[in-house]
Amino acid sequence: MPGIDSLTHPETAWLVRAVPALLAALITMTATFIFRQPLMQFLARFDRSRSPAVCDPALVWRPALLGTNTALLLAGGAATLSSLVLGWIGSIWLALAAAPVVAALVVRIGFAVSQSRYNRHLERELTPAIGRLSALLSGGLGLRTALERILTDMGDGPLRDEWRWLLRQQGTPLADGSIATLRQVITALAAQTSASRHATLLNHLAVAADQPQDLQARRCAAAYAALQVSERRREEALTELAQMRYSGLAVGGAGCLMALYLIATQWERVRIAYSTPLGMVFAVIVTLALLAPMIGGFLFSQVEDVDY
């Protein structure tokens, strides 16, 4: 099969490759615009399906992680960009077939990143809030009154949103005709919050919710002490893993820079090598091999300790 350069002038050969790429990108953008309403409904259902099932619809908690419009924008942008790139180096059919897969992967990554950011913010606020809760309970306040006192001074954030929902849902009529107690609401939130440390703490509070006030104070004080120990242990683990994390990022970054240099200086050879079906398989393998050290370094930075 003759190459593109032999079918037209070498100076304008890029125009021949640009036509299927631009056509694939245009088809993807048009399809995203036409089906935007069904796509938004699907993304909303996907967001709802990520919440664990609870006993009663009145006790469903859904944090605002990634808006539907933002998710649709990410999906459309990723699908269009992948169609443009694959249409340039491959074929229009490959670009159109891969666009939904790339869009779904990007949306999934977007939700995961938003949830990780949400959890980090919540856990930064958790330890000082539990310290103050322990002090208020030790001073003789009840659990609900202590939570209300903390919320009046707490800044906006995930922990404030979850605790406000907790207090607001107490007394809500349930499907069976009963009224939601504080223990039921705490248990429901523990099953739905995405932060593992917060879930563990809420399970402790759910057990203590119906107990005498002095037992609530002792349980909260024990949880606060354990959280402090856990924070110190986590900092020690992060310090020990820092060298491995930075080494992984350095090795992965060096490999990616080398790959970018080869693409910039030997683009035609790279395109020919990876444009065949077998070459695309090896392109995925090489990409994963280059990103593996960086992914490992990122995972090392997500160390958690919920043993309290």
C-alpha positions in Angstrom: 0.0 0.0 0.0 1.6 3.3 -1.0 2.1 5.9 1.7 0.3 9.1 2.0 3.4 11.1 0.9 3.4 9.2 -2.5 -0.3 10.0 -3.1 0.0 13.8 -2.7 2.6 16.4 -2.2 4.7 15.8 0.9 4.1 19.4 2.0 0.3 18.9 2.1 0.2 15.3 3.2 -0.9 16.3 6.7 -4.1 17.6 5.2 -5.1 14.1 4.2 -4.6 12.8 7.7 -6.4 15.9 9.2 -9.6 15.2 7.3 -10.6 11.9 9.2 -9.4 13.4 12.5 -11.5 16.5 12.1 -14.5 14.6 10.9 -14.3 12.2 13.9 -14.0 15.1 16.3 -17.0 16.9 14.6 -19.1 13.7 14.8 -18.3 13.3 18.4 -19.1 16.9 19.3 -22.4 16.8 17.4 -23.4 13.5 19.1 -22.5 14.9 22.5 -24.6 18.0 21.8 -27.6 16.1 20.4 -27.7 13.5 23.2 -26.7 15.9 26.0 -30.0 15.5 27.9 -29.9 11.6 28.0 -26.2 11.8 28.9 -26.9 14.2 31.8 -29.7 11.9 33.0 -27.3 8.9 32.8 -24.6 10.8 34.7 -27.1 11.8 37.4 -28.2 8.1 37.8 -24.5 7.1 37.9 -23.9 9.6 40.7 -26.9 8.3 42.6 -25.9 4.7 42.2 -22.5 5.4 43.8 -24.3 6.0 47.2 -24.8 2.8 49.3 -28.3 1.6 49.8 -29.8 2.7 53.2 -32.9 1.5 54.9 -35.1 4.6 54.3 -35.1 7.2 51.4 -35.3 10.0 53.9 -31.9 9.1 55.2 -30.0 9.3 51.9 -26.9 11.5 51.9 -25.3 12.6 48.6 -22.4 15.0 48.8 -21.8 17.4 45.9 -18.6 15.8 44.4 -18.8 16.5 40.7 -21.7 18.3 39.1 -23.6 16.8 36.2 -22.7 19.7 33.9 -19.0 19.4 34.8 -19.1 15.6 34.2 -20.7 16.2 30.8 -18.1 18.8 29.9 -15.3 16.4 30.9 -16.9 13.5 28.9 -17.5 15.6 25.8 -14.0 17.2 25.9 -12.3 13.8 26.4 -14.3 12.1 23.7 -13.6 14.9 21.2 -9.9 15.1 22.0 -9.5 11.3 21.7 -11.4 11.3 18.4 -9.1 14.0 17.0 -5.9 12.1 18.1 -7.0 8.6 17.1 -8.4 9.9 13.8 -5.0 11.5 13.1 -2.8 8.5 13.9 -5.4 5.7 13.1 -8.7 5.6 11.4 -12.0 7.4 11.8 -13.7 4.1 12.9 -11.2 3.5 15.6 -11.6 7.1 16.8 -15.4 6.8 17.0 -15.3 3.4 18.7 -12.8 4.5 21.3 -14.5 7.9 22.1 -17.2 6.5 24.5 -14.6 4.4 26.3 -12.3 7.4 26.8 -15.2 9.5 28.0 -16.4 7.0 30.5 -12.8 6.5 31.8 -12.3 10.3 32.2 -15.6 10.7 34.0 -14.8 7.9 36.4 -11.4 9.4 37.1 -13.1 12.8 37.6 -15.4 11.3 40.3 -12.5 9.5 41.9 -10.4 12.7 42.1 -13.3 14.8 43.4 -14.0 12.1 46.1 -10.3 12.0 47.1 -10.2 15.8 47.4 -13.4 15.7 49.4 -12.1 13.1 51.8 -8.8 14.9 52.4 -10.6 18.1 53.2 -13.0 16.3 55.6 -10.2 14.5 57.4 -8.2 17.7 57.9 -11.2 19.1 59.8 -12.0 15.8 61.7 -9.4 15.7 64.4 -9.8 19.2 65.8 -13.6 18.9 65.6 -13.6 15.7 67.6 -11.2 17.3 70.1 -13.7 20.1 70.7 -16.6 17.6 70.8 -14.8 15.7 73.5 -14.3 18.8 75.5 -17.9 19.9 75.2 -19.2 16.5 76.2 -16.8 16.4 79.2 -18.2 19.8 80.2 -21.7 18.3 80.5 -23.4 19.1 77.2 -25.5 16.5 75.4 -24.4 15.1 72.0 -26.8 17.1 69.9 -26.2 20.3 71.8 -22.4 19.8 71.5 -22.7 19.2 67.7 -24.8 22.4 67.3 -22.3 24.4 69.3 -19.4 23.2 67.1 -21.4 23.9 63.8 -21.9 27.5 64.8 -18.2 28.2 64.7 -17.1 25.7 62.0 -16.2 27.0 58.6 -17.7 25.8 55.4 -16.5 22.3 54.3 -17.4 18.7 53.9 -17.5 17.9 57.7 -19.9 20.9 58.3 -22.2 19.7 55.5 -22.4 16.2 56.8 -22.9 17.1 60.4 -25.5 19.7 59.5 -27.3 17.0 57.5 -27.1 14.7 60.5 -28.8 17.2 62.8 -31.3 18.3 60.2 -32.5 14.7 59.5 -33.1 13.9 63.1 -36.9 13.9 63.6 -37.6 13.3 59.9 -40.6 11.0 59.2 -39.5 7.7 57.9 -41.3 5.4 55.4 -42.6 3.1 58.2 -44.3 6.0 60.0 -41.7 6.4 62.7 -39.5 9.4 63.5 -35.7 9.2 62.8 -33.7 9.1 66.0 -30.2 10.6 66.3 -28.8 7.1 66.4 -30.5 6.1 63.2 -29.3 9.2 61.4 -25.7 8.7 62.6 -25.8 5.0 61.5 -27.1 6.0 58.0 -24.4 8.7 57.6 -21.7 6.2 58.7 -22.9 3.8 55.9 -22.8 6.6 53.3 -19.8 8.8 54.0 -16.9 8.2 51.7 -14.2 9.0 54.4 -13.3 5.8 56.2 -12.1 7.6 59.4 -15.3 9.5 59.6 -17.3 6.4 59.1 -15.4 4.6 62.0 -16.0 7.6 64.3 -19.7 7.8 63.4 -20.1 4.1 64.3 -18.6 4.9 67.7 -21.0 7.8 68.1 -24.0 5.7 67.0 -23.3 3.2 69.8 -22.9 6.0 72.3 -26.0 8.0 71.1 -28.4 6.2 73.5 -25.9 5.9 76.4 -25.6 8.2 79.4 -23.8 11.4 78.9 -20.6 10.4 80.8 -20.2 7.3 78.6 -20.6 9.5 75.5 -17.8 11.8 76.8 -15.5 8.8 77.6 -16.1 7.3 74.1 -15.4 10.6 72.4 -12.3 11.2 74.4 -11.0 7.7 73.5 -11.8 8.3 69.8 -9.9 11.7 69.9 -6.9 10.1 71.5 -6.9 7.3 69.0 -7.2 9.8 66.1 -4.2 11.7 67.4 -2.1 8.5 67.5 -3.4 7.6 64.1 -2.3 11.0 62.7 1.2 10.7 64.1 1.5 7.2 62.7 0.3 8.4 59.3 2.9 11.2 59.3 5.6 8.7 60.1 4.5 6.4 57.3 4.4 9.3 54.8 7.9 10.3 55.9 9.3 6.8 55.4 7.6 6.5 52.0 8.6 9.9 50.7 11.9 8.6 49.3 10.2 5.8 47.4 7.5 8.1 46.2 9.9 10.7 44.9 12.0 8.0 43.3 9.0 6.7 41.5 7.9 10.1 40.2 11.5 10.8 39.1 11.8 7.5 37.2 8.4 7.8 35.6 9.0 11.5 34.7 12.3 10.6 33.1 10.7 7.9 31.0 7.9 10.2 29.9 10.3 12.9 28.9 12.3 10.4 26.9 9.1 9.2 25.1 8.1 12.8 24.4 11.6 13.5 22.9 11.3 10.5 20.6 7.8 11.5 19.5 9.0 15.0 18.7 12.1 14.0 16.8 11.0 10.6 15.3 7.3 11.3 14.8 6.9 9.5 11.5 8.5 6.3 12.8 6.5 6.4 16.0 3.3 6.9 14.0 4.1 3.9 11.7 5.1 1.7 14.6 2.0 2.3 16.6 -0.7 2.8 14.0 -1.2 -1.0 13.3 -3.6 -3.0 15.5 -0.6 -4.8 17.1 1.2 -1.5 17.5 -1.8 0.0 19.4 -1.7 -2.9 21.8 2.0 -2.3 22.5 1.3 1.5 22.7 -1.0 0.8 25.7 1.6 -1.5 27.3 4.4 1.0 26.8 2.2 3.8 28.2 1.3 1.8 31.3 5.0 0.9 31.8 5.9 4.6 31.7 3.2 5.6 34.0 3.5 2.8 36.5 6.2 4.4 38.7 4.2 7.6 38.8 1.0 5.8 39.7 2.9 3.9 42.4 4.3 7.2 43.8 0.8 8.7 43.8 -0.6 5.6 45.7 2.1 5.9 48.3 0.9 9.4 49.0 -2.6 8.1 49.8 -1.7 6.1 52.9 -4.5 5.8 55.4 -4.8 4.5 58.9 -8.2 3.9 60.4 -7.1 1.6 63.2 -8.8 3.4 66.1 
